[in-house]
Amino acid sequence: QVQLVESGGGLVQAGDSLRLSCVASGRTFAGNAMGWFRQAAGKERELVAVINYSASTVYYADSVKGRFAISRDNAKKTVFLQMSSLKPEDTAVYYCAARASVVVTTSPTMYDYWGQGTQVTVSS
């Protein structure tokens, strides 16, 4: 079992930056593929970015490429999402997720553990 706790969300203006953090606890972390997903009101949960254990494999949604960066600190059991040049369409609840596998995938249905989510609101 892996527990995930996100932090760092908030209300910002378009063009601002935010850094989300996700701290893991429980059974394991280093071997888990990790990811950030988001869900806007009335929409399905979607990929933001995912990363494997060694950070050698990273995938981003097209909508965030060049603006967001995912990283992880295995010693601190933490995954980060640095968000820059935020847009109103980035407004959503952002979820941290972990797979019980070293293989990274972009589908949210393949992730086994989820945090409670953190709200990001970008005003225009």
Disulfide bonds with the S-S distance in Angstrom:
Cys22-Cys96 2.08
